[in-house]
Amino acid sequence: MSIYRNDDVLITDLMDRIDKLENQVTDLKKVFYKQSGESHSTFLYGCEVRGSDYLHLEDKVIPRLKENDPVLLIREADNKYDKNAISVATPAGLKLGYIPREHNLIFSRLIDSGNLLFGRVKNFHWDGKNFELVIKVYLAN
């Protein structure tokens, strides 16, 4: 019986995490649709997105990606490789990679304290093998 109790606790914990992520994505999408640019936001930082090469984006994202496209910054507090992880995704939810570990501590603390961060594509390069993506990170005011 204790296995079932543990499973119930695990499922409840996972459902809570999913709810938090869904709420975060919903709030970020509201920011995108409400704002018509960066006029109501504060530029924080520009950085290259890491981990894109492992996601096979060549067919799904790269053909549609444009400069200044919005991107979601989604906090992954339960990431087993980095407790401060922040993934970068399209508004449709396709993961593009991560904010570099050496730059994510302050951003993760801002998100954890209730601030909304989002990004915009600054530039990108695809040479048929490697994908490089640079984004600008903003704090929604």
C-alpha positions as CSV (number, residue, x, y, z in Angstrom):
1,M,0.0,0.0,0.0
2,S,2.8,2.4,0.7
3,I,3.8,2.2,-3.0
4,Y,0.4,3.6,-4.0
5,R,0.7,6.4,-1.4
6,N,4.1,7.3,-2.9
7,D,2.7,7.2,-6.4
8,D,-0.1,9.4,-5.3
9,V,2.3,11.9,-3.8
10,L,4.5,11.7,-6.9
11,I,1.6,12.2,-9.2
12,T,0.3,15.1,-7.1
13,D,3.7,16.7,-7.2
14,L,4.0,16.3,-10.9
15,M,0.6,17.8,-11.5
16,D,1.5,20.8,-9.4
17,R,4.6,21.3,-11.4
18,I,2.7,21.0,-14.7
19,D,0.1,23.6,-13.4
20,K,2.9,26.0,-12.5
21,L,4.5,25.7,-15.9
22,E,1.2,26.1,-17.7
23,N,0.4,29.2,-15.7
24,Q,3.9,30.6,-16.5
25,V,3.4,30.0,-20.2
26,T,-0.1,31.5,-20.1
27,D,1.2,34.6,-18.4
28,L,4.1,34.9,-20.9
29,K,1.7,34.6,-23.8
30,K,-0.4,37.3,-22.4
31,V,2.6,39.6,-22.3
32,F,3.3,38.9,-26.0
33,Y,-0.2,39.5,-27.1
34,K,-0.6,42.6,-25.0
35,Q,2.7,44.3,-26.0
36,S,3.4,45.5,-29.5
37,G,7.2,45.5,-29.0
38,E,9.7,46.3,-26.3
39,S,8.1,49.7,-25.4
40,H,6.7,48.3,-22.1
41,S,9.6,46.1,-21.2
42,T,13.2,46.5,-20.0
43,F,16.1,45.0,-21.9
44,L,18.3,42.9,-19.6
45,Y,20.8,40.9,-21.6
46,G,21.7,39.4,-24.9
47,C,23.0,35.8,-25.1
48,E,23.5,32.8,-27.3
49,V,21.1,30.0,-26.7
50,R,22.8,26.7,-25.8
51,G,21.7,23.1,-26.6
52,S,20.0,23.8,-29.9
53,D,22.1,21.4,-31.8
54,Y,20.6,18.4,-29.9
55,L,17.0,19.3,-30.7
56,H,16.9,18.7,-34.4
57,L,15.2,22.0,-35.2
58,E,16.0,22.1,-38.9
59,D,12.6,21.0,-40.1
60,K,10.3,22.4,-37.4
61,V,11.6,25.8,-36.4
62,I,14.5,27.1,-38.6
63,P,12.4,27.6,-41.8
64,R,9.9,29.8,-39.9
65,L,12.2,31.7,-37.5
66,K,12.7,35.4,-38.1
67,E,14.6,38.2,-36.3
68,N,12.6,39.9,-33.6
69,D,10.3,36.8,-33.1
70,P,9.2,36.4,-29.5
71,V,10.4,33.5,-27.4
72,L,9.3,32.2,-24.1
73,L,11.7,31.8,-21.2
74,I,10.4,28.9,-19.1
75,R,11.9,28.1,-15.7
76,E,12.8,24.5,-15.1
77,A,13.5,24.3,-11.4
78,D,13.4,20.5,-11.4
79,N,16.0,20.2,-14.2
80,K,18.4,17.5,-13.0
81,Y,21.5,19.1,-14.7
82,D,21.0,22.7,-13.6
83,K,18.8,23.9,-10.7
84,N,18.6,27.4,-12.3
85,A,17.7,26.1,-15.8
86,I,15.6,28.3,-18.1
87,S,14.5,26.9,-21.4
88,V,13.9,29.0,-24.5
89,A,10.8,28.0,-26.5
90,T,8.7,29.3,-29.3
91,P,5.2,30.7,-28.4
92,A,3.9,27.3,-29.7
93,G,6.0,25.5,-27.1
94,L,8.8,24.1,-29.2
95,K,12.0,24.1,-27.2
96,L,14.9,26.0,-28.8
97,G,17.5,25.4,-26.1
98,Y,18.6,27.0,-22.8
99,I,19.9,30.2,-21.4
100,P,23.6,29.5,-20.7
101,R,24.3,28.2,-17.2
102,E,26.8,31.0,-16.5
103,H,24.0,33.6,-17.1
104,N,20.9,32.0,-15.7
105,L,21.2,32.5,-11.9
106,I,19.8,36.1,-11.8
107,F,17.2,35.3,-14.4
108,S,16.0,32.3,-12.5
109,R,15.7,34.3,-9.3
110,L,13.7,37.0,-11.1
111,I,11.3,34.4,-12.4
112,D,11.1,32.6,-9.1
113,S,10.1,35.9,-7.4
114,G,7.2,36.4,-9.8
115,N,8.7,38.5,-12.6
116,L,7.9,37.7,-16.2
117,L,10.9,37.5,-18.5
118,F,10.7,36.9,-22.2
119,G,13.0,37.1,-25.2
120,R,13.2,38.1,-28.8
121,V,15.3,36.6,-31.5
122,K,18.3,38.9,-32.2
123,N,19.8,36.8,-34.9
124,F,20.5,33.2,-35.9
125,H,22.6,31.2,-38.3
126,W,22.1,27.8,-39.8
127,D,24.9,26.3,-41.9
128,G,23.1,23.0,-42.6
129,K,24.8,21.4,-39.6
130,N,25.1,23.8,-36.7
131,F,22.4,26.2,-35.5
132,E,23.4,29.4,-33.6
133,L,20.6,31.5,-32.0
134,V,21.1,34.8,-30.1
135,I,18.3,36.2,-28.2
136,K,17.6,39.4,-26.2
137,V,16.1,38.9,-22.8
138,Y,13.5,41.4,-21.4
139,L,11.8,42.0,-18.1
140,A,8.1,42.7,-18.6
141,N,7.0,45.9,-16.8
